[in-house]
Amino acid sequence: MFHHRASMLLVLCLGLLAAGAPYLKDDAADVAAEDKKFEGTWNVVGLEVDGQKLGAENYENQTFTFKGKEYVQKNGDDLVEAGTQDLNPKKTPKEMDIKVTEGMTKGQLQLAIYEIEGDNCKICAADHGDKERPKELKSTAGSKHMLFTLKRKK
């Protein structure tokens, strides 16, 4: 009797997985298409931290380079951090989980949201290690959020 129930449960689970497989494939294709939108090098053209707009001297040499699921952030030739990003374009606002693998915040997770349109992108990230993702693309006093405005490098 137990084996019969276990077999039935297994068949049911496999059926549910098979039924959901096309949706998982669609999600993977959507994420891959979104990753493709980020490909290339981006200049930082605006930066707000904890509600304060920073002067251009604080970011004018900063770039982000995206390739697949990997990114590198530099200040001139100096590495700021590098890691991977996992995108969720189905959420509103769109979500980005940043896993830092190199740099001073190595090993930390950073929760972010973003919007990308052509050669323009905004990323609003919580402080490294914060458990709560920003809800909107802005940095307000006390939030510790960082709002990056990026322009694709030509």
C-alpha positions, -999 to 999 in steps of 0.1 A, spaced: 0 0 0 28 24 10 47 17 -22 16 23 -43 10 57 -26 46 67 -30 45 57 -67 13 77 -72 29 107 -55 60 104 -76 39 102 -108 19 133 -97 51 153 -89 67 144 -122 36 154 -141 35 187 -123 72 193 -132 66 184 -168 37 207 -170 57 236 -156 88 229 -177 78 252 -206 73 281 -182 107 275 -167 122 275 -202 104 308 -210 117 324 -178 153 313 -187 149 328 -222 135 360 -207 165 363 -183 190 355 -210 174 383 -232 176 407 -203 212 397 -196 220 405 -232 206 441 -228 233 447 -202 262 434 -223 291 459 -227 307 487 -208 287 514 -191 299 548 -177 285 560 -144 269 594 -152 251 599 -119 254 586 -83 233 592 -52 242 576 -19 219 577 12 199 605 -4 229 627 -13 238 635 -50 275 631 -54 296 654 -75 310 640 -108 345 638 -93 332 609 -72 322 587 -102 334 602 -135 360 574 -139 337 546 -128 325 519 -152 305 487 -151 313 460 -176 287 432 -180 293 399 -198 267 372 -194 259 370 -157 292 385 -147 301 422 -140 332 442 -131 330 476 -115 362 498 -119 373 532 -110 397 540 -138 419 509 -140 413 500 -104 389 472 -95 361 483 -72 343 449 -72 334 421 -94 308 393 -93 276 380 -108 241 393 -112 209 374 -112 181 392 -129 143 388 -125 127 409 -153 92 396 -145 91 415 -112 79 451 -110 103 468 -105 127 445 -121 151 428 -96 188 422 -95 207 400 -70 243 410 -69 268 384 -56 302 400 -50 332 377 -57 360 402 -57 368 435 -39 363 448 -4 328 434 -1 337 399 -14 312 373 -3 283 397 2 249 398 -14 234 431 -26 197 434 -34 188 458 -61 162 469 -86 168 483 -121 154 497 -153 171 495 -186 161 512 -218 185 511 -247 217 528 -237 204 541 -204 202 522 -171 194 529 -135 203 505 -107 192 512 -71 210 489 -47 206 483 -10 237 484 12 258 452 10 243 426 33 209 444 38 180 420 38 155 444 22 155 453 -15 148 490 -25 112 495 -36 117 523 -60 145 538 -81 156 565 -56 180 570 -27 166 588 3 183 600 34 187 572 59 181 544 33 218 537 26 206 530 -10 229 537 -39 214 549 -71 236 545 -101 227 562 -134 246 545 -163 251 553 -200 264 527 -224 299 535 -236 301 539 -273 
